[in-house]
Amino acid sequence: MTASSRTEAMDAPLSGRRIALVTASASRLGGGVFEAVVAQAEMIRSLGGRADIFALRDAHSEADRARFGPSEVFLTDVRGPRQIGFAPELGRMLIAEAPDCVHLHGIWMYPSASASNWAKRTGRPYFISPHGMLDPWITGRGRWKKALARAGYERAGWARARAFHALTEREARDIARESGRNDSIVIPNAGPEALPEPRAAMPEPVIAYIGRIHPKKNLIALVEGWARVTRQSPARLVIAGWGEPEDVRALEDAVARGDRSATFVGPVYGDAKAELLDSARFVVLPSHSEGLPMAMLEAWAAGVPTLMTEECNLAEGFAAGAALNCGYDAAALAACLSHALVMDEAEWRIMSDAARGVAGSHFSAAAISARWAQVYNAAIDGEIGR
C-alpha cells in the first residue's frame, strides 16, 4: 500500500462501501429515529462511503428529502394500514440497488421484513437499531400488533441480523431479554458539535420541550407540574413538536387549562429550532421511554442544561452535572422546575459548561464515526456475524 493510499484509507475508511439505511419514515414523522438516520447518513458520507435511504412514503417525505443532502432517497407507497407499513416494493428496491450492507432503523413495521429478506437472499450483512423500541414501556403497548409482527417477520429477522445495535448498555439488556441475543454492539448517537465557547449569559427563564407529542413523552404531567410552580413573569414553558392529532389535542387541552405561561407552538425546524434552543435556560424531557434522545444531545451541544428522567438513558449527563432528574409525576416535576427557575447564574453556568463538556467528549462525532467505520467494514469483510 502506497503512502497516499494509506492516507486515503485513514481519511475515508468507508470508501467504496454502499450502505442502505432502511426506516419506516424518512421525514419529520419519524421523530428522533428520522434525525438519527439523517445523522447516520451524513456520518457515512464523511467517512467516504455512500449512504442510500429506503423508506415508506408519507405526507412529508418529499418536503424533508433535502435533509439527507446528496444521499439518494428511495420511497415506496404503503398498501393497507400505515401502522403495518406493508410495501413489497421496498424489498425489490433493495435487491435491485445491491448495497454492501443494510442498516435497519426501527422495528415493528414491514421494513423489518424487507431488510431481513434482503439479507436472506443476498447473504450480505444487516444490522438492526431498535432505537428504544424494545423498551418494556413500548413492548407493553399495542401487544396484538407486536405479537403479529414477531410471528410474521421480527423473530426471523432478529435471528438473521449480523448484530443488533444498542444505543446504551440498558438498551442492550432490553434487546437480550426480547431477542435472546447477547451480542449487541453498543454505540451511542453522535451529538452535534458543541459550542466552542461558554454561553455569553444565562437566558431568560424559559423551559423548552422539543420533540414528538406522544404519551410516552409524559407532557400532560409536565404541564400539570408547571401549573404548580410558583413563578413570576417572564417565566415560560414552551412546548414545540408534532404528533398524532389526538395526542396534540390532549396536550392543547392541558395547556388551555393553565395561565398562559405555558404555550404549545407546534413543530420547529432549522433556524426556528436553533432560536428556541438559544432562548432556553433548560430543555426538559420527562419521558417514560427513550432510546437515546437527540434532543438532549442537541441541548448540551448548545450549552443548555437539561431536566430529564432516567429513562432518557443518559447517565453521563447526571454524572457530569449537566442534567437534573425531573421525575415522572406532576409533583416531582414541579419540584424540579422550581429548583431550576431559582438557580442563580453561577450555578446555571456550571451546568451549562458541563453540558458542553459532555457533548464534546462522550458523544463527539469523531469518536462515534470511528466506531461505525470499524463495525461496517468488519461486517462487509465477513469478520462480524454468524
C-alpha positions as a Markdown table, in Angstrom:
| # | Residue | x | y | z |
|---|---|---|---|---|
| 1 | Met | 0.0 | 0.0 | 0.0 |
| 2 | Thr | 1.4 | 3.4 | -1.0 |
| 3 | Ala | 1.6 | 6.3 | 1.4 |
| 4 | Ser | -1.2 | 8.1 | -0.5 |
| 5 | Ser | -3.5 | 5.0 | -0.4 |
| 6 | Arg | -2.8 | 4.6 | 3.4 |
| 7 | Thr | -3.8 | 8.2 | 3.9 |
| 8 | Glu | -7.0 | 7.8 | 1.9 |
| 9 | Ala | -7.9 | 4.7 | 3.9 |
| 10 | Met | -7.5 | 6.6 | 7.1 |
| 11 | Asp | -9.4 | 9.7 | 5.9 |
| 12 | Ala | -12.1 | 7.7 | 4.1 |
| 13 | Pro | -12.3 | 4.3 | 5.7 |
| 14 | Leu | -15.7 | 3.5 | 4.1 |
| 15 | Ser | -14.5 | 4.4 | 0.6 |
| 16 | Gly | -16.3 | 2.2 | -2.0 |
| 17 | Arg | -18.8 | 0.9 | 0.6 |
| 18 | Arg | -22.5 | 1.4 | -0.1 |
| 19 | Ile | -24.8 | 1.2 | 2.9 |
| 20 | Ala | -28.6 | 1.2 | 2.8 |
| 21 | Leu | -30.4 | 2.8 | 5.7 |
| 22 | Val | -33.9 | 1.4 | 5.9 |
| 23 | Thr | -36.5 | 3.0 | 8.1 |
| 24 | Ala | -40.3 | 3.4 | 8.2 |
| 25 | Ser | -40.3 | 7.2 | 7.7 |
| 26 | Ala | -37.7 | 9.4 | 6.0 |
| 27 | Ser | -39.4 | 12.5 | 7.3 |
| 28 | Arg | -40.2 | 14.5 | 10.4 |
| 29 | Leu | -43.0 | 12.0 | 11.2 |
| 30 | Gly | -40.2 | 9.6 | 12.2 |
| 31 | Gly | -39.3 | 11.8 | 15.1 |
| 32 | Gly | -36.0 | 11.0 | 16.7 |
| 33 | Val | -35.4 | 8.0 | 14.5 |
| 34 | Phe | -35.5 | 10.3 | 11.5 |
| 35 | Glu | -33.0 | 12.6 | 13.0 |
| 36 | Ala | -30.7 | 9.7 | 13.8 |
| 37 | Val | -30.9 | 8.4 | 10.2 |
| 38 | Val | -30.1 | 11.8 | 8.9 |
| 39 | Ala | -27.1 | 11.9 | 11.1 |
| 40 | Gln | -26.0 | 8.4 | 10.2 |
| 41 | Ala | -26.2 | 9.2 | 6.5 |
| 42 | Glu | -24.1 | 12.3 | 7.0 |
| 43 | Met | -21.5 | 10.3 | 9.0 |
| 44 | Ile | -21.2 | 7.6 | 6.4 |
| 45 | Arg | -20.6 | 10.2 | 3.7 |
| 46 | Ser | -18.0 | 11.8 | 5.9 |
| 47 | Leu | -16.2 | 8.5 | 6.1 |
| 48 | Gly | -16.1 | 8.2 | 2.3 |
| 49 | Gly | -19.0 | 5.8 | 2.0 |
| 50 | Arg | -22.3 | 6.0 | 0.1 |
| 51 | Ala | -25.5 | 6.2 | 2.2 |
| 52 | Asp | -28.8 | 5.5 | 0.5 |
| 53 | Ile | -32.1 | 5.8 | 2.3 |
| 54 | Phe | -35.0 | 3.4 | 1.8 |
| 55 | Ala | -38.3 | 4.3 | 3.4 |
| 56 | Leu | -42.1 | 4.3 | 3.2 |
| 57 | Arg | -43.6 | 7.4 | 1.6 |
| 58 | Asp | -45.6 | 9.7 | 3.9 |
| 59 | Ala | -47.1 | 13.2 | 3.9 |
| 60 | His | -43.7 | 14.9 | 4.5 |
| 61 | Ser | -41.3 | 12.7 | 2.6 |
| 62 | Glu | -40.8 | 15.0 | -0.3 |
| 63 | Ala | -40.5 | 18.1 | 1.8 |
| 64 | Asp | -37.9 | 16.5 | 4.1 |
| 65 | Arg | -35.9 | 14.8 | 1.4 |
| 66 | Ala | -33.4 | 17.6 | 1.3 |
| 67 | Arg | -32.4 | 16.8 | 4.9 |
| 68 | Phe | -30.4 | 13.8 | 3.5 |
| 69 | Gly | -28.2 | 16.1 | 1.4 |
| 70 | Pro | -26.6 | 14.2 | -1.6 |
| 71 | Ser | -27.8 | 10.8 | -0.3 |
| 72 | Glu | -30.3 | 9.1 | -2.6 |
| 73 | Val | -33.7 | 8.6 | -1.1 |
| 74 | Phe | -35.8 | 5.7 | -2.3 |
| 75 | Leu | -39.5 | 5.9 | -1.3 |
| 76 | Thr | -42.3 | 3.4 | -1.8 |
| 77 | Asp | -46.1 | 3.6 | -1.2 |
| 78 | Val | -47.8 | 1.6 | 1.6 |
| 79 | Arg | -50.5 | -0.8 | 0.8 |
| 80 | Gly | -53.1 | -1.0 | 3.6 |
| 81 | Pro | -52.8 | 0.4 | 7.1 |
| 82 | Arg | -50.0 | 2.8 | 7.7 |
| 83 | Gln | -49.2 | 1.3 | 11.1 |
| 84 | Ile | -48.2 | -2.0 | 9.4 |
| 85 | Gly | -46.4 | -0.4 | 6.5 |
| 86 | Phe | -46.8 | -3.2 | 4.0 |
| 87 | Ala | -44.7 | -2.2 | 1.0 |
| 88 | Pro | -43.4 | -5.2 | -1.0 |
| 89 | Glu | -41.7 | -2.8 | -3.5 |
| 90 | Leu | -39.2 | -1.8 | -0.7 |
| 91 | Gly | -37.6 | -5.3 | -0.8 |
| 92 | Arg | -37.4 | -5.3 | -4.6 |
| 93 | Met | -35.7 | -1.9 | -4.5 |
| 94 | Leu | -33.1 | -3.2 | -2.0 |
| 95 | Ile | -32.3 | -6.2 | -4.2 |
| 96 | Ala | -32.1 | -4.0 | -7.3 |
| 97 | Glu | -29.8 | -1.4 | -5.7 |
| 98 | Ala | -27.5 | -4.1 | -4.3 |
| 99 | Pro | -25.9 | -2.3 | -1.3 |
| 100 | Asp | -23.0 | -3.9 | 0.6 |
| 101 | Cys | -24.8 | -3.7 | 3.9 |
| 102 | Val | -28.3 | -2.8 | 5.2 |
| 103 | His | -28.8 | -1.0 | 8.4 |
| 104 | Leu | -32.4 | -1.1 | 9.7 |
| 105 | His | -33.6 | 1.8 | 11.9 |
| 106 | Gly | -36.7 | 1.0 | 14.0 |
| 107 | Ile | -38.8 | -2.2 | 14.2 |
| 108 | Trp | -42.4 | -3.4 | 14.4 |
| 109 | Met | -43.2 | -2.4 | 10.8 |
| 110 | Tyr | -42.9 | -4.1 | 7.4 |
| 111 | Pro | -39.4 | -2.5 | 6.6 |
| 112 | Ser | -38.1 | -5.1 | 9.1 |
| 113 | Ala | -39.3 | -7.9 | 6.8 |
| 114 | Ser | -37.8 | -6.2 | 3.7 |
| 115 | Ala | -34.3 | -5.9 | 5.4 |
| 116 | Ser | -34.4 | -9.5 | 6.7 |
| 117 | Asn | -35.5 | -10.9 | 3.3 |
| 118 | Trp | -32.8 | -9.0 | 1.6 |
| 119 | Ala | -30.2 | -10.5 | 3.9 |
| 120 | Lys | -31.6 | -14.0 | 3.4 |
| 121 | Arg | -31.4 | -13.6 | -0.4 |
| 122 | Thr | -28.0 | -12.0 | -0.7 |
| 123 | Gly | -26.1 | -13.4 | 2.3 |
| 124 | Arg | -24.9 | -9.8 | 2.9 |
| 125 | Pro | -24.8 | -8.3 | 6.4 |
| 126 | Tyr | -27.5 | -6.3 | 8.0 |
| 127 | Phe | -27.8 | -4.6 | 11.4 |
| 128 | Ile | -30.8 | -3.6 | 13.5 |
| 129 | Ser | -31.0 | -0.4 | 15.5 |
| 130 | Pro | -34.3 | -0.7 | 17.5 |
| 131 | His | -34.0 | 2.9 | 18.8 |
| 132 | Gly | -35.6 | 2.0 | 22.2 |
| 133 | Met | -38.5 | 0.1 | 20.6 |
| 134 | Leu | -37.7 | -3.0 | 22.8 |
| 135 | Asp | -38.1 | -1.0 | 26.0 |
| 136 | Pro | -40.7 | -2.5 | 28.3 |
| 137 | Trp | -42.9 | 0.6 | 28.1 |
| 138 | Ile | -43.0 | 0.1 | 24.4 |
| 139 | Thr | -43.4 | -3.6 | 24.2 |
| 140 | Gly | -46.2 | -3.4 | 26.8 |
| 141 | Arg | -48.3 | -1.3 | 24.4 |
| 142 | Gly | -50.1 | -2.5 | 21.2 |
| 143 | Arg | -49.4 | -6.1 | 22.2 |
| 144 | Trp | -51.6 | -7.6 | 19.4 |
| 145 | Lys | -49.7 | -5.7 | 16.7 |
| 146 | Lys | -46.3 | -6.7 | 18.1 |
| 147 | Ala | -47.4 | -10.3 | 18.5 |
| 148 | Leu | -48.3 | -10.5 | 14.8 |
| 149 | Ala | -45.0 | -8.7 | 13.9 |
| 150 | Arg | -43.0 | -11.1 | 16.0 |
| 151 | Ala | -44.6 | -14.2 | 14.5 |
| 152 | Gly | -44.7 | -12.8 | 10.9 |
| 153 | Tyr | -41.1 | -11.4 | 10.5 |
| 154 | Glu | -39.4 | -9.9 | 13.5 |
| 155 | Arg | -38.1 | -13.1 | 15.2 |
| 156 | Ala | -36.7 | -14.4 | 12.0 |
| 157 | Gly | -35.1 | -11.1 | 11.2 |
| 158 | Trp | -33.7 | -10.8 | 14.7 |
| 159 | Ala | -32.0 | -14.2 | 14.3 |
| 160 | Arg | -30.7 | -13.3 | 10.9 |
| 161 | Ala | -29.1 | -10.0 | 11.7 |
| 162 | Arg | -25.3 | -9.9 | 12.0 |
| 163 | Ala | -25.9 | -7.9 | 15.2 |
| 164 | Phe | -28.2 | -5.6 | 17.0 |
| 165 | His | -27.0 | -2.1 | 17.6 |
| 166 | Ala | -27.9 | -0.7 | 21.1 |
| 167 | Leu | -27.6 | 3.0 | 22.0 |
| 168 | Thr | -26.9 | 2.2 | 25.6 |
| 169 | Glu | -26.0 | -0.8 | 27.9 |
| 170 | Arg | -29.5 | -0.6 | 29.2 |
| 171 | Glu | -30.9 | -1.0 | 25.7 |
| 172 | Ala | -28.6 | -3.9 | 25.1 |
| 173 | Arg | -30.2 | -5.6 | 28.1 |
| 174 | Asp | -33.7 | -4.9 | 26.7 |
| 175 | Ile | -32.6 | -6.4 | 23.3 |
| 176 | Ala | -31.2 | -9.6 | 25.1 |
| 177 | Arg | -34.4 | -10.0 | 27.0 |
| 178 | Glu | -36.7 | -9.8 | 23.9 |
| 179 | Ser | -34.5 | -11.4 | 21.3 |
| 180 | Gly | -32.4 | -13.9 | 23.2 |
| 181 | Arg | -29.2 | -12.3 | 21.7 |
| 182 | Asn | -26.4 | -11.0 | 23.9 |
| 183 | Asp | -24.1 | -9.7 | 21.2 |
| 184 | Ser | -25.4 | -6.2 | 20.7 |
| 185 | Ile | -22.9 | -3.6 | 19.6 |
| 186 | Val | -23.2 | -0.6 | 21.9 |
| 187 | Ile | -22.6 | 2.8 | 20.2 |
| 188 | Pro | -24.4 | 6.0 | 21.3 |
| 189 | Asn | -25.7 | 8.5 | 18.8 |
| 190 | Ala | -23.3 | 11.3 | 18.0 |
| 191 | Gly | -24.4 | 14.7 | 19.0 |
| 192 | Pro | -23.9 | 18.0 | 17.2 |
| 193 | Glu | -20.6 | 19.8 | 17.6 |
| 194 | Ala | -20.5 | 21.5 | 20.9 |
| 195 | Leu | -20.2 | 25.3 | 21.2 |
| 196 | Pro | -16.5 | 26.2 | 21.4 |
| 197 | Glu | -17.1 | 28.9 | 24.0 |
| 198 | Pro | -19.3 | 29.3 | 27.0 |
| 199 | Arg | -22.7 | 30.9 | 26.7 |
| 200 | Ala | -22.5 | 34.7 | 26.9 |
| 201 | Ala | -25.2 | 34.9 | 29.6 |
| 202 | Met | -27.9 | 32.9 | 31.3 |
| 203 | Pro | -31.1 | 33.2 | 29.2 |
| 204 | Glu | -34.4 | 34.3 | 30.4 |
| 205 | Pro | -36.4 | 31.7 | 32.5 |
| 206 | Val | -37.7 | 29.7 | 29.5 |
| 207 | Ile | -38.1 | 25.9 | 29.9 |
| 208 | Ala | -38.4 | 24.3 | 26.5 |
| 209 | Tyr | -39.5 | 20.9 | 25.2 |
| 210 | Ile | -38.7 | 20.0 | 21.6 |
| 211 | Gly | -39.8 | 16.7 | 20.2 |
| 212 | Arg | -42.7 | 14.4 | 19.3 |
| 213 | Ile | -46.0 | 14.8 | 21.0 |
| 214 | His | -46.7 | 11.3 | 22.3 |
| 215 | Pro | -48.0 | 9.7 | 25.5 |
| 216 | Lys | -44.6 | 8.3 | 26.4 |
| 217 | Lys | -43.1 | 11.8 | 26.5 |
| 218 | Asn | -45.3 | 12.5 | 29.6 |
| 219 | Leu | -46.1 | 16.0 | 28.5 |
| 220 | Ile | -49.5 | 16.2 | 30.3 |
| 221 | Ala | -47.7 | 15.6 | 33.6 |
| 222 | Leu | -45.2 | 18.3 | 32.6 |
| 223 | Val | -48.0 | 20.9 | 32.0 |
| 224 | Glu | -49.7 | 19.9 | 35.3 |
| 225 | Gly | -46.3 | 20.2 | 37.1 |
| 226 | Trp | -45.7 | 23.6 | 35.6 |
| 227 | Ala | -49.1 | 24.8 | 36.9 |
| 228 | Arg | -48.0 | 24.0 | 40.5 |
| 229 | Val | -44.8 | 26.1 | 40.2 |
| 230 | Thr | -44.7 | 29.5 | 42.0 |
| 231 | Arg | -43.2 | 31.8 | 39.4 |
| 232 | Gln | -43.3 | 35.3 | 38.0 |
| 233 | Ser | -43.2 | 36.7 | 34.5 |
| 234 | Pro | -41.2 | 36.2 | 32.3 |
| 235 | Ala | -41.0 | 32.5 | 33.2 |
| 236 | Arg | -42.4 | 30.4 | 30.4 |
| 237 | Leu | -42.8 | 26.8 | 29.4 |
| 238 | Val | -42.6 | 26.4 | 25.6 |
| 239 | Ile | -43.5 | 23.1 | 24.1 |
| 240 | Ala | -42.6 | 22.5 | 20.4 |
| 241 | Gly | -43.3 | 19.4 | 18.5 |
| 242 | Trp | -45.6 | 17.3 | 16.3 |
| 243 | Gly | -47.7 | 14.2 | 16.8 |
| 244 | Glu | -50.9 | 12.3 | 16.1 |
| 245 | Pro | -53.9 | 14.6 | 16.1 |
| 246 | Glu | -55.4 | 13.0 | 19.3 |
| 247 | Asp | -52.2 | 13.4 | 21.2 |
| 248 | Val | -51.8 | 17.1 | 20.1 |
| 249 | Arg | -55.4 | 17.8 | 21.1 |
| 250 | Ala | -54.9 | 16.3 | 24.6 |
| 251 | Leu | -51.8 | 18.5 | 25.1 |
| 252 | Glu | -53.6 | 21.6 | 23.8 |
| 253 | Asp | -56.4 | 21.0 | 26.2 |
| 254 | Ala | -54.0 | 20.6 | 29.1 |
| 255 | Val | -52.2 | 23.9 | 28.1 |
| 256 | Ala | -55.5 | 25.7 | 27.8 |
| 257 | Arg | -56.4 | 24.9 | 31.4 |
| 258 | Gly | -53.3 | 26.9 | 32.6 |
| 259 | Asp | -52.5 | 30.6 | 33.0 |
| 260 | Arg | -51.0 | 31.2 | 29.5 |
| 261 | Ser | -47.4 | 30.9 | 30.8 |
| 262 | Ala | -47.2 | 27.5 | 29.1 |
| 263 | Thr | -47.6 | 27.5 | 25.3 |
| 264 | Phe | -47.6 | 24.9 | 22.6 |
| 265 | Val | -46.1 | 26.3 | 19.4 |
| 266 | Gly | -46.2 | 23.4 | 17.1 |
| 267 | Pro | -43.2 | 21.9 | 15.2 |
| 268 | Val | -40.0 | 23.9 | 14.9 |
| 269 | Tyr | -37.2 | 23.2 | 12.4 |
| 270 | Gly | -34.0 | 24.7 | 11.2 |
| 271 | Asp | -33.4 | 28.3 | 12.4 |
| 272 | Ala | -36.6 | 28.3 | 14.5 |
| 273 | Lys | -35.4 | 25.3 | 16.4 |
| 274 | Ala | -32.0 | 26.9 | 16.9 |
| 275 | Glu | -33.6 | 30.1 | 18.1 |
| 276 | Leu | -35.7 | 28.2 | 20.7 |
| 277 | Leu | -32.7 | 26.3 | 21.9 |
| 278 | Asp | -30.7 | 29.6 | 22.2 |
| 279 | Ser | -33.5 | 31.2 | 24.2 |
| 280 | Ala | -34.0 | 28.3 | 26.6 |
| 281 | Arg | -32.5 | 28.2 | 30.1 |
| 282 | Phe | -33.2 | 24.5 | 30.3 |
| 283 | Val | -34.6 | 21.8 | 28.0 |
| 284 | Val | -36.9 | 19.3 | 29.6 |
| 285 | Leu | -37.8 | 15.7 | 28.7 |
| 286 | Pro | -39.9 | 13.9 | 31.3 |
| 287 | Ser | -40.2 | 10.7 | 29.2 |
| 288 | His | -41.3 | 7.2 | 30.2 |
| 289 | Ser | -39.3 | 5.6 | 27.4 |
| 290 | Glu | -36.4 | 6.6 | 25.2 |
| 291 | Gly | -33.6 | 5.0 | 23.2 |
| 292 | Leu | -31.1 | 7.9 | 23.3 |
| 293 | Pro | -32.8 | 11.2 | 22.8 |
| 294 | Met | -31.2 | 13.5 | 20.3 |
| 295 | Ala | -33.0 | 16.5 | 21.9 |
| 296 | Met | -30.8 | 16.1 | 24.9 |
| 297 | Leu | -27.6 | 15.9 | 22.9 |
| 298 | Glu | -28.6 | 18.9 | 20.9 |
| 299 | Ala | -29.3 | 20.9 | 24.0 |
| 300 | Trp | -26.0 | 20.0 | 25.6 |
| 301 | Ala | -24.1 | 20.9 | 22.4 |
| 302 | Ala | -25.8 | 24.3 | 22.6 |
| 303 | Gly | -24.7 | 24.7 | 26.3 |
| 304 | Val | -28.3 | 24.2 | 27.6 |
| 305 | Pro | -28.6 | 22.0 | 30.7 |
| 306 | Thr | -31.5 | 19.5 | 30.8 |
| 307 | Leu | -34.2 | 18.3 | 33.1 |
| 308 | Met | -34.9 | 14.7 | 32.3 |
| 309 | Thr | -35.8 | 11.2 | 33.6 |
| 310 | Glu | -33.5 | 8.2 | 34.0 |
| 311 | Glu | -35.5 | 6.7 | 31.1 |
| 312 | Cys | -33.5 | 9.0 | 28.8 |
| 313 | Asn | -30.6 | 6.6 | 29.3 |
| 314 | Leu | -28.1 | 9.4 | 29.6 |
| 315 | Ala | -26.4 | 8.8 | 33.0 |
| 316 | Glu | -23.4 | 10.7 | 31.7 |
| 317 | Gly | -25.4 | 13.9 | 31.9 |
| 318 | Phe | -26.3 | 13.3 | 35.6 |
| 319 | Ala | -22.8 | 12.3 | 36.5 |
| 320 | Ala | -21.3 | 15.4 | 34.8 |
| 321 | Gly | -23.8 | 17.8 | 36.4 |
| 322 | Ala | -25.3 | 18.7 | 33.0 |
| 323 | Ala | -28.8 | 17.4 | 34.0 |
| 324 | Leu | -31.3 | 17.2 | 36.8 |
| 325 | Asn | -33.6 | 14.3 | 37.4 |
| 326 | Cys | -37.1 | 15.7 | 36.9 |
| 327 | Gly | -39.1 | 12.6 | 37.9 |
| 328 | Tyr | -42.3 | 11.5 | 36.2 |
| 329 | Asp | -45.3 | 12.8 | 38.1 |
| 330 | Ala | -46.6 | 16.4 | 38.4 |
| 331 | Ala | -45.3 | 16.8 | 42.0 |
| 332 | Ala | -41.8 | 15.7 | 41.2 |
| 333 | Leu | -41.8 | 17.8 | 38.0 |
| 334 | Ala | -43.0 | 20.9 | 39.9 |
| 335 | Ala | -40.2 | 20.5 | 42.4 |
| 336 | Cys | -37.5 | 20.2 | 39.7 |
| 337 | Leu | -38.9 | 23.1 | 37.7 |
| 338 | Ser | -39.0 | 25.3 | 40.8 |
| 339 | His | -35.4 | 24.4 | 41.6 |
| 340 | Ala | -34.3 | 25.2 | 38.0 |
| 341 | Leu | -36.0 | 28.5 | 38.0 |
| 342 | Val | -34.4 | 29.8 | 41.2 |
| 343 | Met | -30.9 | 28.7 | 40.2 |
| 344 | Asp | -28.6 | 31.7 | 40.1 |
| 345 | Glu | -26.3 | 32.5 | 37.1 |
| 346 | Ala | -23.2 | 31.0 | 38.7 |
| 347 | Glu | -24.9 | 27.6 | 39.3 |
| 348 | Trp | -26.5 | 27.6 | 35.9 |
| 349 | Arg | -23.2 | 28.4 | 34.2 |
| 350 | Ile | -21.6 | 25.4 | 35.9 |
| 351 | Met | -24.3 | 23.2 | 34.4 |
| 352 | Ser | -24.0 | 24.9 | 31.0 |
| 353 | Asp | -20.3 | 24.3 | 30.9 |
| 354 | Ala | -20.8 | 20.7 | 32.0 |
| 355 | Ala | -23.3 | 20.2 | 29.2 |
| 356 | Arg | -20.9 | 21.4 | 26.5 |
| 357 | Gly | -18.2 | 19.2 | 28.1 |
| 358 | Val | -20.4 | 16.0 | 27.8 |
| 359 | Ala | -21.4 | 16.9 | 24.3 |
| 360 | Gly | -17.8 | 17.3 | 23.2 |
| 361 | Ser | -16.5 | 14.1 | 24.8 |
| 362 | His | -18.8 | 11.2 | 25.3 |
| 363 | Phe | -20.9 | 12.0 | 22.2 |
| 364 | Ser | -18.3 | 13.6 | 19.8 |
| 365 | Ala | -18.8 | 12.8 | 16.1 |
| 366 | Ala | -15.1 | 11.8 | 15.7 |
| 367 | Ala | -15.3 | 9.0 | 18.3 |
| 368 | Ile | -18.7 | 7.7 | 17.2 |
| 369 | Ser | -17.6 | 7.7 | 13.5 |
| 370 | Ala | -14.5 | 5.7 | 14.1 |
| 371 | Arg | -16.6 | 3.0 | 15.8 |
| 372 | Trp | -19.0 | 2.8 | 13.0 |
| 373 | Ala | -16.3 | 2.6 | 10.3 |
| 374 | Gln | -14.8 | -0.3 | 12.1 |
| 375 | Val | -18.2 | -2.1 | 12.5 |
| 376 | Tyr | -19.4 | -1.6 | 8.9 |
| 377 | Asn | -16.0 | -2.7 | 7.4 |
| 378 | Ala | -15.8 | -5.7 | 9.7 |
| 379 | Ala | -19.3 | -6.8 | 8.7 |
| 380 | Ile | -18.8 | -6.4 | 5.0 |
| 381 | Asp | -15.5 | -8.2 | 5.2 |
| 382 | Gly | -17.1 | -11.1 | 7.0 |
| 383 | Glu | -15.4 | -10.5 | 10.3 |
| 384 | Ile | -18.7 | -10.0 | 12.2 |
| 385 | Gly | -21.6 | -12.3 | 12.3 |
| 386 | Arg | -22.7 | -15.9 | 12.2 |
